[in-house]
Amino acid sequence: MESTFERVVDIVRKTCELDDSIEITMDTTFQDLDLDSLVVVEIALECEDALGIEIEVEEPPKTMGAFVELVDSLLNA
């Protein structure tokens, strides 16, 4: 079974059309990937649909790690 990190990275890659040559780690920021806040919202919506969760945050996480932790907490709620 895929980890939450792997699932989220798959969604990010599909949503933003990023190929596998672009390294994404827990420390990668959305800014590192040149993704603006609208794209981050789109990623959050895709995660909601794919994972059956509802993400409600005022300030979006800055790193993939923080985003994955948020998703994990919602999956385990």
MDTraj code that builds the backbone (N, CA, C; nanometers):
import mdtraj as md
import numpy as np

residues = "MET GLU SER THR PHE GLU ARG VAL VAL ASP ILE VAL ARG LYS THR CYS GLU LEU ASP ASP SER ILE GLU ILE THR MET ASP THR THR PHE GLN ASP LEU ASP LEU ASP SER LEU VAL VAL VAL GLU ILE ALA LEU GLU CYS GLU ASP ALA LEU GLY ILE GLU ILE GLU VAL GLU GLU PRO PRO LYS THR MET GLY ALA PHE VAL GLU LEU VAL ASP SER LEU LEU ASN ALA".split()
xyz = np.array([
    [0.0846, -0.1191, 0.0000],
    [0.0000, 0.0000, 0.0000],
    [0.0889, 0.1251, 0.0000],
    [0.0495, 0.2213, -0.0779],
    [0.1251, 0.3457, -0.0881],
    [0.1126, 0.4273, 0.0404],
    [0.2202, 0.4964, 0.0743],
    [0.2154, 0.5875, 0.1891],
    [0.1360, 0.7122, 0.1493],
    [0.0962, 0.7874, 0.2500],
    [0.0256, 0.9128, 0.2224],
    [0.1134, 1.0049, 0.1384],
    [0.2433, 1.0100, 0.1697],
    [0.3358, 1.0938, 0.0930],
    [0.3332, 1.0549, -0.0544],
    [0.3436, 0.9251, -0.0838],
    [0.3442, 0.8790, -0.2234],
    [0.2127, 0.9119, -0.2927],
    [0.1015, 0.8980, -0.2223],
    [-0.0287, 0.9289, -0.2815],
    [-0.0404, 1.0773, -0.3132],
    [0.0041, 1.1613, -0.2192],
    [-0.0038, 1.3061, -0.2405],
    [0.0887, 1.3476, -0.3545],
    [0.2092, 1.2932, -0.3590],
    [0.3033, 1.3270, -0.4669],
    [0.2450, 1.2852, -0.6017],
    [0.1808, 1.1690, -0.6084],
    [0.1161, 1.1265, -0.7336],
    [0.0109, 1.2278, -0.7769],
    [-0.0684, 1.2753, -0.6819],
    [-0.1726, 1.3743, -0.7130],
    [-0.1092, 1.5050, -0.7599],
    [-0.0024, 1.5479, -0.6939],
    [0.0672, 1.6717, -0.7332],
    [0.1222, 1.6565, -0.8747],
    [0.1878, 1.5439, -0.9015],
    [0.2460, 1.5220, -1.0347],
    [0.1379, 1.5244, -1.1432],
    [0.0256, 1.4569, -1.1181],
    [-0.0827, 1.4535, -1.2176],
    [-0.1452, 1.5908, -1.2361],
    [-0.1769, 1.6567, -1.1251],
    [-0.2452, 1.7864, -1.1312],
    [-0.1595, 1.8915, -1.2002],
    [-0.0292, 1.8890, -1.1735],
    [0.0609, 1.9922, -1.2257],
    [0.1419, 1.9461, -1.3457],
    [0.1163, 1.8243, -1.3905],
    [0.1862, 1.7663, -1.5046],
    [0.3384, 1.7713, -1.4859],
    [0.3830, 1.7269, -1.3681],
    [0.5264, 1.7204, -1.3377],
    [0.5749, 1.5793, -1.3671],
    [0.6884, 1.5679, -1.4335],
    [0.7399, 1.4339, -1.4623],
    [0.8259, 1.3831, -1.3470],
    [0.8643, 1.2579, -1.3558],
    [0.9381, 1.1928, -1.2477],
    [1.0798, 1.2466, -1.2288],
    [1.1304, 1.3241, -1.3236],
    [1.2664, 1.3775, -1.3103],
    [1.2725, 1.4895, -1.2063],
    [1.1570, 1.5448, -1.1694],
    [1.1520, 1.6509, -1.0690],
    [1.1407, 1.5851, -0.9321],
    [1.2453, 1.6043, -0.8511],
    [1.2477, 1.5420, -0.7185],
    [1.1548, 1.6160, -0.6231],
    [1.0709, 1.5389, -0.5543],
    [0.9819, 1.5952, -0.4532],
    [1.0089, 1.5203, -0.3230],
    [1.0460, 1.5962, -0.2188],
    [1.0720, 1.5378, -0.0880],
    [0.9788, 1.6032, 0.0142],
    [0.9876, 1.5594, 0.1377],
    [0.9058, 1.6192, 0.2433],
    [0.9436, 1.7661, 0.2652],
    [1.0670, 1.8033, 0.2315],
    [1.1131, 1.9415, 0.2498],
    [1.0847, 2.0312, 0.1300],
    [1.0377, 1.9745, 0.0202],
    [1.0084, 2.0533, -0.0995],
    [0.8934, 2.1487, -0.0695],
    [0.9114, 2.2751, -0.1074],
    [0.8022, 2.3719, -0.0909],
    [0.7250, 2.3819, -0.2225],
    [0.6035, 2.4317, -0.2114],
    [0.5248, 2.4534, -0.3333],
    [0.5923, 2.5600, -0.4187],
    [0.6604, 2.6531, -0.3535],
    [0.7348, 2.7569, -0.4257],
    [0.8505, 2.6946, -0.5037],
    [0.9167, 2.5929, -0.4458],
    [1.0252, 2.5231, -0.5163],
    [0.9762, 2.4667, -0.6495],
    [0.8492, 2.4272, -0.6527],
    [0.7906, 2.3669, -0.7726],
    [0.7244, 2.4714, -0.8625],
    [0.7406, 2.6000, -0.8260],
    [0.6783, 2.7114, -0.8993],
    [0.5259, 2.6995, -0.9054],
    [0.4663, 2.6586, -0.7933],
    [0.3211, 2.6451, -0.7874],
    [0.2644, 2.7609, -0.7069],
    [0.1674, 2.8308, -0.7651],
    [0.1068, 2.9422, -0.6929],
    [-0.0089, 2.8922, -0.6065],
    [-0.0685, 2.9832, -0.5305],
    [-0.1715, 2.9442, -0.4335],
    [-0.2952, 2.8835, -0.5003],
    [-0.3278, 2.9265, -0.6209],
    [-0.4432, 2.8683, -0.6905],
    [-0.4190, 2.7216, -0.7255],
    [-0.2973, 2.6893, -0.7641],
    [-0.2634, 2.5505, -0.7953],
    [-0.2648, 2.4667, -0.6681],
    [-0.2199, 2.5246, -0.5569],
    [-0.2225, 2.4525, -0.4297],
    [-0.3665, 2.4205, -0.3903],
    [-0.4577, 2.5133, -0.4138],
    [-0.6002, 2.4881, -0.3874],
    [-0.6500, 2.3741, -0.4764],
    [-0.6102, 2.3756, -0.6019],
    [-0.6486, 2.2686, -0.6938],
    [-0.5954, 2.1334, -0.6449],
    [-0.4718, 2.1308, -0.5970],
    [-0.4131, 2.0083, -0.5427],
    [-0.4942, 1.9615, -0.4219],
    [-0.5301, 2.0552, -0.3349],
    [-0.6094, 2.0201, -0.2162],
    [-0.7434, 1.9592, -0.2573],
    [-0.8082, 2.0174, -0.3577],
    [-0.9364, 1.9635, -0.4053],
    [-0.9202, 1.8237, -0.4639],
    [-0.8133, 1.8027, -0.5387],
    [-0.7860, 1.6696, -0.5948],
    [-0.7616, 1.5676, -0.4833],
    [-0.6899, 1.6091, -0.3790],
    [-0.6655, 1.5200, -0.2648],
    [-0.7968, 1.4869, -0.1939],
    [-0.8822, 1.5868, -0.1793],
    [-1.0129, 1.5625, -0.1173],
    [-1.0901, 1.4556, -0.1940],
    [-1.0962, 1.4717, -0.3256],
    [-1.1698, 1.3758, -0.4090],
    [-1.1079, 1.2368, -0.4044],
    [-0.9764, 1.2311, -0.4180],
    [-0.9073, 1.1024, -0.4265],
    [-0.9037, 1.0282, -0.2932],
    [-0.8985, 1.1028, -0.1836],
    [-0.8776, 1.0398, -0.0536],
    [-1.0011, 1.0440, 0.0367],
    [-1.1075, 1.1094, -0.0091],
    [-1.2305, 1.1136, 0.0690],
    [-1.2194, 1.1936, 0.1975],
    [-1.1490, 1.3056, 0.1906],
    [-1.1326, 1.3919, 0.3076],
    [-1.1794, 1.5323, 0.2728],
    [-1.1883, 1.6172, 0.3756],
    [-1.2220, 1.7576, 0.3531],
    [-1.1145, 1.8439, 0.4169],
    [-1.0460, 1.9207, 0.3345],
    [-0.9360, 2.0043, 0.3819],
    [-0.9868, 2.1466, 0.3992],
    [-0.9824, 2.1949, 0.5241],
    [-1.0230, 2.3319, 0.5530],
    [-0.9120, 2.3994, 0.6317],
    [-0.8328, 2.4787, 0.5638],
    [-0.7259, 2.5524, 0.6313],
    [-0.7247, 2.6956, 0.5799],
    [-0.6963, 2.7872, 0.6703],
    [-0.6880, 2.9272, 0.6297],
    [-0.5551, 2.9563, 0.5607],
    [-0.4484, 2.9012, 0.6166],
    [-0.3146, 2.9225, 0.5610],
    [-0.2612, 2.7886, 0.5112],
    [-0.2469, 2.7732, 0.3792],
    [-0.2005, 2.6443, 0.3275],
    [-0.0582, 2.6128, 0.3725],
    [-0.0294, 2.4851, 0.3929],
    [0.1065, 2.4445, 0.4311],
    [0.2079, 2.4890, 0.3258],
    [0.3297, 2.5150, 0.3712],
    [0.4345, 2.5633, 0.2802],
    [0.5147, 2.4489, 0.2175],
    [0.5276, 2.3365, 0.2911],
    [0.6088, 2.2253, 0.2411],
    [0.5221, 2.1033, 0.2141],
    [0.5758, 2.0139, 0.1341],
    [0.5055, 1.8874, 0.1085],
    [0.4884, 1.8116, 0.2394],
    [0.5899, 1.8152, 0.3254],
    [0.5813, 1.7451, 0.4530],
    [0.4655, 1.7948, 0.5375],
    [0.4500, 1.9260, 0.5464],
    [0.3404, 1.9842, 0.6241],
    [0.2057, 1.9482, 0.5624],
    [0.1989, 1.9482, 0.4300],
    [0.0752, 1.9129, 0.3613],
    [0.0414, 1.7649, 0.3845],
    [0.1419, 1.6788, 0.3748],
    [0.1221, 1.5357, 0.3976],
    [0.0772, 1.5106, 0.5421],
    [0.1369, 1.5810, 0.6381],
    [0.0960, 1.5659, 0.7782],
    [-0.0500, 1.6071, 0.7964],
    [-0.0913, 1.7143, 0.7294],
    [-0.2306, 1.7581, 0.7357],
    [-0.3224, 1.6505, 0.6789],
    [-0.2886, 1.5994, 0.5620],
    [-0.3694, 1.4946, 0.4992],
    [-0.3750, 1.3716, 0.5887],
    [-0.2601, 1.3312, 0.6445],
    [-0.2540, 1.2157, 0.7341],
    [-0.3466, 1.2350, 0.8544],
    [-0.3441, 1.3543, 0.9136],
    [-0.4277, 1.3790, 1.0302],
    [-0.5765, 1.3692, 0.9948],
    [-0.6121, 1.4108, 0.8740],
    [-0.7523, 1.4026, 0.8312],
    [-0.7913, 1.2577, 0.7992],
    [-0.6975, 1.1816, 0.7435],
    [-0.7259, 1.0417, 0.7138],
    [-0.7427, 0.9596, 0.8412],
    [-0.6726, 0.9988, 0.9465],
    [-0.6770, 0.9252, 1.0728],
    [-0.7761, 0.9813, 1.1729],
    [-0.8544, 1.0826, 1.1296],
    [-0.9495, 1.1463, 1.2203],
    [-1.0729, 1.0598, 1.2417],
])
top = md.Topology()
chain = top.add_chain()
for i, resn in enumerate(residues, 1):
    res = top.add_residue(resn, chain, resSeq=i)
    for name in ("N", "CA", "C"):
        top.add_atom(name, md.element.get_by_symbol(name[0]), res)
traj = md.Trajectory(xyz[None], top)
